[in-house]
Amino acid sequence: MFDARDESPTESEIAAVVAQLRDKDIGTFAVVESFARQLPREGPYGWLDTVEKLETRRHGSKPIEDCRLFTFLLGIAVDEQRLARARTAAAAAPPPPTGLVEKVKRDHPEEYIRKMMGAPGFELETFLAVYVHDEAERDRLRGIARAAG
């Protein structure tokens, strides 16, 4: 995962790769550089990994538009880096707080059903499908609902 401590590719490294692209134009360096600056130099989905993928595909049997392919591969690498950062952030984030009602629904479904039976908008089967995963427990709670209703 790329952060401020990781080294991104140098301008000369970027220029060297762009110079080898057969179908480059005047704006190619700017496009490639904007992607490259978002990537670490090394590692999975890093600059060197992406350049290696380009070289592997370039030596295939069919002629390719290498500039288009390289910008596509760089875009994938940037997306993968963002995804990795998002996953790390999500794993580090504390679970969202749950309120008292959610706690009662999860931990004391029979109490919740008794209080909600007959309330406008309460649907027993929807509640059971979301909060109760054991079929035997669902049947038991249906019995409580019939007695309460």
C-alpha positions in Angstrom: 0.0 0.0 0.0 1.3 3.4 -0.9 1.8 6.2 1.6 4.0 9.3 1.9 7.0 7.2 3.1 7.0 5.0 -0.1 9.1 6.2 -3.0 7.2 6.9 -6.2 8.9 6.6 -9.6 11.2 9.4 -10.7 10.5 11.7 -13.6 13.3 10.2 -15.5 11.9 6.7 -15.0 8.5 7.8 -16.2 10.1 9.6 -19.2 12.2 6.5 -20.1 9.1 4.3 -20.3 7.0 6.9 -22.2 9.8 7.2 -24.7 9.5 3.5 -25.5 5.8 3.7 -26.2 5.2 3.4 -30.0 1.9 5.3 -30.2 2.6 8.2 -27.7 1.6 11.7 -28.4 2.3 15.1 -26.9 0.0 14.5 -23.9 1.1 11.0 -23.0 3.8 12.0 -20.5 1.3 14.1 -18.5 -1.3 11.3 -18.4 1.3 8.6 -17.4 2.9 10.8 -14.9 -0.5 11.6 -13.2 -1.0 7.9 -12.7 2.6 7.1 -11.8 2.7 9.7 -9.0 -0.2 7.8 -7.3 1.8 4.5 -7.2 4.6 3.2 -5.1 7.7 2.4 -7.1 7.7 -1.2 -6.0 5.3 -3.8 -4.7 2.1 -5.4 -6.1 0.3 -2.9 -8.4 3.3 -0.6 -8.1 5.1 1.3 -10.9 7.7 -1.5 -11.6 5.0 -4.2 -11.5 2.9 -2.3 -14.0 5.9 -1.6 -16.4 6.7 -5.4 -16.2 3.1 -6.2 -17.2 3.3 -3.8 -20.1 6.6 -5.5 -21.3 5.0 -9.0 -21.0 2.0 -8.0 -23.0 4.1 -6.0 -25.5 6.0 -9.2 -26.4 2.8 -11.1 -27.3 2.0 -12.3 -30.7 -0.2 -9.4 -31.8 0.8 -5.8 -32.2 -0.8 -3.7 -29.6 -1.5 0.0 -28.9 1.0 0.1 -26.1 0.2 3.6 -24.9 -3.4 2.8 -24.5 -2.6 -0.5 -22.8 -0.1 1.2 -20.4 -2.5 3.9 -19.3 -5.2 1.2 -18.8 -2.8 -0.9 -16.7 -1.8 2.2 -14.7 -5.4 3.0 -14.0 -6.0 -0.5 -12.7 -2.9 -0.2 -10.5 -4.1 3.1 -9.1 -7.6 1.6 -8.4 -6.0 -1.4 -6.7 -3.9 0.8 -4.5 -7.0 2.8 -3.5 -8.9 -0.4 -2.8 -6.1 -1.6 -0.6 -6.1 1.7 1.4 -9.8 1.5 1.8 -9.7 -2.0 3.0 -7.0 -1.1 5.5 -9.0 1.9 6.7 -12.2 -0.2 7.0 -10.4 -2.9 9.0 -8.9 -0.3 11.4 -12.2 1.6 11.9 -14.2 0.7 15.0 -17.5 -1.0 14.3 -20.4 1.4 14.0 -22.2 2.0 17.3 -25.5 0.2 17.7 -28.3 1.7 19.5 -30.5 0.1 22.2 -33.2 -0.9 19.8 -30.7 -2.8 17.6 -29.2 -4.5 20.7 -32.7 -5.6 21.9 -33.5 -6.9 18.4 -30.3 -9.0 18.3 -30.1 -10.1 21.9 -33.7 -10.3 23.1 -35.9 -10.8 20.0 -38.8 -12.2 22.0 -39.1 -9.0 24.0 -38.9 -6.9 20.8 -41.6 -9.0 19.2 -44.0 -8.8 22.2 -43.6 -5.0 22.2 -43.9 -4.6 18.4 -46.8 -6.9 17.6 -49.7 -4.9 16.3 -47.5 -1.8 15.7 -48.0 -0.2 12.3 -45.3 -1.2 9.9 -44.0 -4.1 11.9 -43.6 -7.2 9.8 -42.7 -10.3 11.7 -41.3 -12.3 8.8 -39.0 -9.5 7.7 -37.8 -9.1 11.3 -37.1 -12.9 11.6 -35.3 -13.0 8.2 -33.0 -10.2 9.2 -32.3 -10.9 12.9 -32.9 -14.6 13.5 -30.9 -17.2 11.5 -31.9 -20.4 13.2 -35.2 -21.9 11.8 -36.1 -23.5 15.2 -35.7 -20.2 16.9 -37.9 -18.5 14.2 -40.6 -21.1 14.9 -40.4 -20.4 18.6 -40.6 -16.7 18.0 -43.6 -17.1 15.7 -45.4 -18.9 18.6 -44.6 -16.0 20.9 -46.0 -13.6 18.2 -49.2 -15.6 17.9 -49.6 -15.5 21.7 -48.9 -11.8 21.9 -51.0 -10.9 18.8 
